[in-house]
Every structure is written in C-alpha cells, then in structure tokens.
C-alpha cells in the first residue's frame, strides 16, 4: 500500500520550495537591515525608515491582487519568471543611491515582484503536489518560508554588524540570481484556462478560499504583535539576549511538528489540526503575557510556532483543496493577500492600542481573540469539513 503512494519530493517540488526559501530569506533579511541603512546612510527619520520597511508589504499586496487575476492566462511558469526578473532587478537597484524617494519607489516595485513570484510558487506547488498528500506537501513547502523567517533576520542583523551594506546587497542579489537560474529547470504542466469576461469580484478573489482566508487574516493580525513587538517587549522585561533566539525556537517547533501535522491533516481532516492549534497558539500568547524569565519566553515561542506555524500551512492547504485546479492561482492569491494584510496592517493598528494596554495586556487580549476565532472557524469552515472531504473523495 505504501509503495502506491504518489511521490511528493520530486525535482519540481524541491525547486519551487528552494525558490520560495530564497526570496523569503531576502525579504526578511532586508526587512531588518534597510531601516538601519536608511537612517545611517540616507539620514532618514525614524518614520521614513519605518515607511521604507512597510511599503514593501503594500507592494506585495498589490502584486498578489493583480497577478491572482492573470496568472493562469499568462502562464504559471512565465509569471514566476516575470516576478523573479523584476525581483532580481530591483534587488540590483539597492546599489543605486538616489535618495529616500528612489528607495521608496524601488521598495514598492520590489514588493510587487515578491507578490508575483511568491503567488506563482504557491500556485505551482499546489498544482504539482498529489491530491492525497496536499496537506503534507503544502506543510513541507511552507516550511521553506518558516525557515527563512528565522534565518533571514538572524543573517541580516549579523551582516549589518560585521559587513557593509554593499556586501548585504551583493548577497541578496546572488540569491535572487540563483532563484532565477533555478527556475529554468522547473517543469509546470499546462492547464486549460477559461477566461472570465467583465469586472467582478471573482476575477480577483476566489470565493471558495475566502472563508478560510478571513480566519488567516485574524490569526496573522494576532501573530503580527509577536513579529513586530517582541523585541520591544523583551527590553521591557529585560530578556533582550533571549529574545534573539525566539524565532529560532519558533522555527524548531514548526520543523519538529510538520512531518506529523501534514500527513495527519490528509488522513483525519483539517479540523484535527486546526482546533488544537487554536488552543496552542492562544496559550502561547497568554504565556508570553506573563513571561518573566528566559525559559517561559522560549516556551511561548515554541507554542506559538506549534500553533500559528501549523495553522498557516493548514489554512493554505484548505484554500487550495476547496478550489478547482484552474482557480488555484486565485485561491493562493486570496490566501496570501489576507495573510499579508494581517501581518502588514496589524502592527499599525496595534500601535494605537499598545499605549493604552501595554504589551503584557495586549498579548492577553490577543490570546483571547485567537480562542474566539476558533468559533468563527467552526461556522466558516469547521462544520462543513466532513462534507467537503466527502465531496473531494468522490471526485
């Protein structure tokens, strides 16, 4: 029986996952270094430095919204090439010093290219993964982004302390070129595409992927509090040195759990993973709120990785499983638009709340929001899970 299982770790699966790892690594590496570059080299103010970091997310959202509509008419592999070419060219333009305005425009276009390329990789991987191993495959694929999330900031901060910004830009350019060259060896099966005429919401958003994407938006909003404010919280509780290992522990939790969570989702269904993950993520935030020592801080990181890390990949798998093959591009775009919106706009909104609540109380509130979101998940997807699995099995 085991021998008849379709292969997951094909050449194309490894190539797409590697490309996703490299471009996500560049994103996070530059996210933590460009603000420093803008202040030290371009005399930018703190608010300008924050805009230079944040405008990339806006560009990514624009890129995803646009390419979700046209990815299948352009072609998935061709879309990946276009995105990677612009991604590499805009990485090259970091060497050009024409002031803050030029850097802002370049960051916006770089973000759009990232949105195109990463939507293409997410769509392609959903297409090439066997249907019976979709949860497992997307789990392993999303691990490439999880690793980049932990490794990128670590490398970026290390290089910022020990090398010049020109070396940092050269390293990113090299990774971009490797991604572009590697894409030539990728084989993407052609799909028959039916063009949708006129302007309507379904031309930009996949309705079937929208319910789980709304859940992802709320979860990403809660997680953005960790991603953006953990360093400030660590200063407040005198655990700065430990905080540098927070995302490493987060990545370890994902790496240890992913070989089990993906196959379990394929066999038992998404509810089997999602409901416990809601609880674990919520408890992780609550533990973070009462952290007083290194052990509890890292334990919170482990729980958050176990919860949110697995929910992210499981939600993506749900989005593409519910969608016909010719709409997978739109489903992937819809999912990531909501994910990016939560991660991108969350810190801005939470920035108004923190002066009132403080970090500790904020994490208590968000832990409650995560638990409450599990109820919304039940109504939007959870109660339909059994019938959805039955429909997929009959296809």
Buried (B, 14 or more C-beta within 10 A) or exposed (E): EEEEEEEBEBEBBEBBBBBBBBBBBBBBBBBBBBBBBBBEEBEBEEEBBBBBBBBBBBBBBBBBBBBBBBBBEBBBBEBBBBBBBBBBBBBBBBEEEEEBEEBBBBBBBBBBBBBBBBBBBBBBBBBBBBEBBBBBBBBBBBBBBBBBBBBBBBBBBEBBEEEEBEEBBBBBBBBBBBBBEBBEEBEBEEEEEEEEEEEEEBBBBBBBBBBBBBBBBBBBBBBBBBBBBBBEBBEEBEBEEBBBBBBBBBBBBBBEBBEEBBBBBBEEBBBBBBBBBBBBBBBBBBBBBEBEEEEBBBBBBBBBBBBBBBBBBBBBBBBBBBBEBEBBBBBBBBBBBBBBBBBBBBBEEBEEBBEEBBBBEBBBBBBBBBBEBBEBBBEBBBEBBEEBBEEEEEE
